[in-house]
Amino acid sequence: MSYIAGSYLSEDDEIGVTCSVEVSGTWKPGLTCEVAGSRLDMNYTSSSISDLTAGFRGRARKTFHDSSIICKVQFNATARPKPASPLKVANNTPVYGPQWTSDALQVRCKYDVIR
């Protein structure tokens, strides 16, 4: 299902997001995405030193209503490359915060008509 801003999703509709980032250097960042304050389990489909692509597929929940999907690029200190010499690499973790934010999701509850 494609989601267009201003349209509605129903509970249990499939939703998905794919984030792709081109990077340079020897320290590859990670991608995290969340919706309604809950972190999404990302599936990495490409993870080379110059390209990082991850995606999420799941079901819309009523708790997602009026929430945005937020994807962030972040460096992890444990993923820092090992320096050839201790004098050539700084010991800090770069603070790097580009992020993408979707429009607010509009999720309608599913209901059954009782006659």
ChimeraX commands (.cxc) that place a marker at each C-alpha (Angstrom):
marker #1 position 0.00,0.00,0.00 radius 0.5
marker #1 position 1.27,3.45,-0.82 radius 0.5
marker #1 position 0.58,6.13,1.73 radius 0.5
marker #1 position -0.15,9.63,0.50 radius 0.5
marker #1 position -0.18,12.52,2.96 radius 0.5
marker #1 position -3.73,13.33,3.94 radius 0.5
marker #1 position -5.07,9.84,3.22 radius 0.5
marker #1 position -6.05,7.32,5.86 radius 0.5
marker #1 position -4.75,3.91,6.84 radius 0.5
marker #1 position -6.78,1.28,8.62 radius 0.5
marker #1 position -5.48,-0.75,11.52 radius 0.5
marker #1 position -3.49,-3.73,10.23 radius 0.5
marker #1 position -2.80,-2.13,6.81 radius 0.5
marker #1 position 0.74,-2.89,5.74 radius 0.5
marker #1 position 3.15,0.03,6.05 radius 0.5
marker #1 position 6.77,0.24,5.05 radius 0.5
marker #1 position 9.69,2.60,4.89 radius 0.5
marker #1 position 13.08,2.31,3.20 radius 0.5
marker #1 position 15.95,4.62,4.08 radius 0.5
marker #1 position 19.10,4.79,1.99 radius 0.5
marker #1 position 22.19,6.84,2.81 radius 0.5
marker #1 position 25.42,7.29,0.87 radius 0.5
marker #1 position 28.44,7.70,3.12 radius 0.5
marker #1 position 32.16,8.19,2.73 radius 0.5
marker #1 position 34.98,7.46,5.13 radius 0.5
marker #1 position 35.86,4.37,7.11 radius 0.5
marker #1 position 33.30,4.69,9.90 radius 0.5
marker #1 position 29.90,3.48,8.75 radius 0.5
marker #1 position 26.90,4.98,10.61 radius 0.5
marker #1 position 23.74,3.13,11.54 radius 0.5
marker #1 position 20.09,3.86,10.82 radius 0.5
marker #1 position 17.33,3.90,13.40 radius 0.5
marker #1 position 13.64,4.50,12.78 radius 0.5
marker #1 position 10.77,4.94,15.19 radius 0.5
marker #1 position 7.07,5.69,15.17 radius 0.5
marker #1 position 4.94,6.76,18.14 radius 0.5
marker #1 position 8.00,6.51,20.38 radius 0.5
marker #1 position 8.63,2.84,19.52 radius 0.5
marker #1 position 11.79,1.82,17.74 radius 0.5
marker #1 position 11.21,-0.15,14.54 radius 0.5
marker #1 position 13.19,-3.30,13.81 radius 0.5
marker #1 position 15.11,-2.35,10.67 radius 0.5
marker #1 position 16.14,-4.94,8.10 radius 0.5
marker #1 position 19.46,-3.98,6.48 radius 0.5
marker #1 position 19.36,-4.78,2.79 radius 0.5
marker #1 position 22.67,-3.14,1.87 radius 0.5
marker #1 position 25.52,-2.29,4.16 radius 0.5
marker #1 position 28.73,-1.40,2.40 radius 0.5
marker #1 position 31.20,1.33,3.32 radius 0.5
marker #1 position 29.58,3.71,0.81 radius 0.5
marker #1 position 25.90,2.72,0.96 radius 0.5
marker #1 position 23.59,1.94,3.83 radius 0.5
marker #1 position 20.01,0.85,3.11 radius 0.5
marker #1 position 17.52,-0.39,5.65 radius 0.5
marker #1 position 13.81,-0.94,5.61 radius 0.5
marker #1 position 10.84,-1.75,7.76 radius 0.5
marker #1 position 7.59,-3.50,6.90 radius 0.5
marker #1 position 4.84,-3.93,9.42 radius 0.5
marker #1 position 1.22,-3.31,10.26 radius 0.5
marker #1 position -0.39,0.00,11.14 radius 0.5
marker #1 position -1.57,0.18,14.75 radius 0.5
marker #1 position -4.00,2.62,16.31 radius 0.5
marker #1 position -1.14,3.94,18.49 radius 0.5
marker #1 position 0.50,5.24,15.29 radius 0.5
marker #1 position -2.34,7.72,14.68 radius 0.5
marker #1 position -1.07,11.31,14.34 radius 0.5
marker #1 position 2.53,10.09,14.70 radius 0.5
marker #1 position 5.37,10.41,12.20 radius 0.5
marker #1 position 7.98,7.87,11.20 radius 0.5
marker #1 position 11.38,9.32,12.08 radius 0.5
marker #1 position 14.61,7.85,10.66 radius 0.5
marker #1 position 17.98,9.00,12.01 radius 0.5
marker #1 position 21.57,8.45,10.95 radius 0.5
marker #1 position 23.85,7.91,13.95 radius 0.5
marker #1 position 27.39,6.79,14.66 radius 0.5
marker #1 position 27.99,4.05,17.22 radius 0.5
marker #1 position 31.21,4.14,19.27 radius 0.5
marker #1 position 31.50,0.33,19.22 radius 0.5
marker #1 position 31.50,0.34,15.39 radius 0.5
marker #1 position 34.47,2.74,15.18 radius 0.5
marker #1 position 37.17,1.38,12.86 radius 0.5
marker #1 position 40.44,0.31,14.44 radius 0.5
marker #1 position 43.10,2.95,13.75 radius 0.5
marker #1 position 46.39,2.01,12.12 radius 0.5
marker #1 position 48.05,4.29,14.66 radius 0.5
marker #1 position 46.54,5.78,17.84 radius 0.5
marker #1 position 47.70,9.21,16.67 radius 0.5
marker #1 position 45.59,9.19,13.50 radius 0.5
marker #1 position 42.05,8.83,14.86 radius 0.5
marker #1 position 40.17,11.07,17.29 radius 0.5
marker #1 position 38.66,9.33,20.30 radius 0.5
marker #1 position 35.24,10.99,20.09 radius 0.5
marker #1 position 32.00,9.78,18.53 radius 0.5
marker #1 position 30.78,12.25,15.90 radius 0.5
marker #1 position 27.50,13.93,16.71 radius 0.5
marker #1 position 25.71,13.71,13.40 radius 0.5
marker #1 position 21.99,14.02,13.33 radius 0.5
marker #1 position 20.39,14.14,9.90 radius 0.5
marker #1 position 16.92,12.71,10.02 radius 0.5
marker #1 position 13.89,12.20,7.84 radius 0.5
marker #1 position 10.39,12.68,9.21 radius 0.5
marker #1 position 7.22,11.54,7.45 radius 0.5
marker #1 position 3.94,13.38,7.50 radius 0.5
marker #1 position 1.71,12.35,10.40 radius 0.5
marker #1 position 0.05,9.00,9.83 radius 0.5
marker #1 position -3.73,8.93,9.97 radius 0.5
marker #1 position -4.82,5.51,11.21 radius 0.5
marker #1 position -8.51,4.66,11.53 radius 0.5
marker #1 position -9.67,1.86,13.77 radius 0.5
marker #1 position -11.09,-1.22,12.12 radius 0.5
marker #1 position -14.64,-1.99,12.99 radius 0.5
marker #1 position -17.34,-4.48,12.11 radius 0.5
marker #1 position -20.87,-3.49,11.20 radius 0.5
marker #1 position -23.39,-5.31,13.39 radius 0.5
marker #1 position -26.85,-5.67,11.95 radius 0.5
marker link #1:1,2 radius 0.2
marker link #1:2,3 radius 0.2
marker link #1:3,4 radius 0.2
marker link #1:4,5 radius 0.2
marker link #1:5,6 radius 0.2
marker link #1:6,7 radius 0.2
marker link #1:7,8 radius 0.2
marker link #1:8,9 radius 0.2
marker link #1:9,10 radius 0.2
marker link #1:10,11 radius 0.2
marker link #1:11,12 radius 0.2
marker link #1:12,13 radius 0.2
marker link #1:13,14 radius 0.2
marker link #1:14,15 radius 0.2
marker link #1:15,16 radius 0.2
marker link #1:16,17 radius 0.2
marker link #1:17,18 radius 0.2
marker link #1:18,19 radius 0.2
marker link #1:19,20 radius 0.2
marker link #1:20,21 radius 0.2
marker link #1:21,22 radius 0.2
marker link #1:22,23 radius 0.2
marker link #1:23,24 radius 0.2
marker link #1:24,25 radius 0.2
marker link #1:25,26 radius 0.2
marker link #1:26,27 radius 0.2
marker link #1:27,28 radius 0.2
marker link #1:28,29 radius 0.2
marker link #1:29,30 radius 0.2
marker link #1:30,31 radius 0.2
marker link #1:31,32 radius 0.2
marker link #1:32,33 radius 0.2
marker link #1:33,34 radius 0.2
marker link #1:34,35 radius 0.2
marker link #1:35,36 radius 0.2
marker link #1:36,37 radius 0.2
marker link #1:37,38 radius 0.2
marker link #1:38,39 radius 0.2
marker link #1:39,40 radius 0.2
marker link #1:40,41 radius 0.2
marker link #1:41,42 radius 0.2
marker link #1:42,43 radius 0.2
marker link #1:43,44 radius 0.2
marker link #1:44,45 radius 0.2
marker link #1:45,46 radius 0.2
marker link #1:46,47 radius 0.2
marker link #1:47,48 radius 0.2
marker link #1:48,49 radius 0.2
marker link #1:49,50 radius 0.2
marker link #1:50,51 radius 0.2
marker link #1:51,52 radius 0.2
marker link #1:52,53 radius 0.2
marker link #1:53,54 radius 0.2
marker link #1:54,55 radius 0.2
marker link #1:55,56 radius 0.2
marker link #1:56,57 radius 0.2
marker link #1:57,58 radius 0.2
marker link #1:58,59 radius 0.2
marker link #1:59,60 radius 0.2
marker link #1:60,61 radius 0.2
marker link #1:61,62 radius 0.2
marker link #1:62,63 radius 0.2
marker link #1:63,64 radius 0.2
marker link #1:64,65 radius 0.2
marker link #1:65,66 radius 0.2
marker link #1:66,67 radius 0.2
marker link #1:67,68 radius 0.2
marker link #1:68,69 radius 0.2
marker link #1:69,70 radius 0.2
marker link #1:70,71 radius 0.2
marker link #1:71,72 radius 0.2
marker link #1:72,73 radius 0.2
marker link #1:73,74 radius 0.2
marker link #1:74,75 radius 0.2
marker link #1:75,76 radius 0.2
marker link #1:76,77 radius 0.2
marker link #1:77,78 radius 0.2
marker link #1:78,79 radius 0.2
marker link #1:79,80 radius 0.2
marker link #1:80,81 radius 0.2
marker link #1:81,82 radius 0.2
marker link #1:82,83 radius 0.2
marker link #1:83,84 radius 0.2
marker link #1:84,85 radius 0.2
marker link #1:85,86 radius 0.2
marker link #1:86,87 radius 0.2
marker link #1:87,88 radius 0.2
marker link #1:88,89 radius 0.2
marker link #1:89,90 radius 0.2
marker link #1:90,91 radius 0.2
marker link #1:91,92 radius 0.2
marker link #1:92,93 radius 0.2
marker link #1:93,94 radius 0.2
marker link #1:94,95 radius 0.2
marker link #1:95,96 radius 0.2
marker link #1:96,97 radius 0.2
marker link #1:97,98 radius 0.2
marker link #1:98,99 radius 0.2
marker link #1:99,100 radius 0.2
marker link #1:100,101 radius 0.2
marker link #1:101,102 radius 0.2
marker link #1:102,103 radius 0.2
marker link #1:103,104 radius 0.2
marker link #1:104,105 radius 0.2
marker link #1:105,106 radius 0.2
marker link #1:106,107 radius 0.2
marker link #1:107,108 radius 0.2
marker link #1:108,109 radius 0.2
marker link #1:109,110 radius 0.2
marker link #1:110,111 radius 0.2
marker link #1:111,112 radius 0.2
marker link #1:112,113 radius 0.2
marker link #1:113,114 radius 0.2
marker link #1:114,115 radius 0.2
view
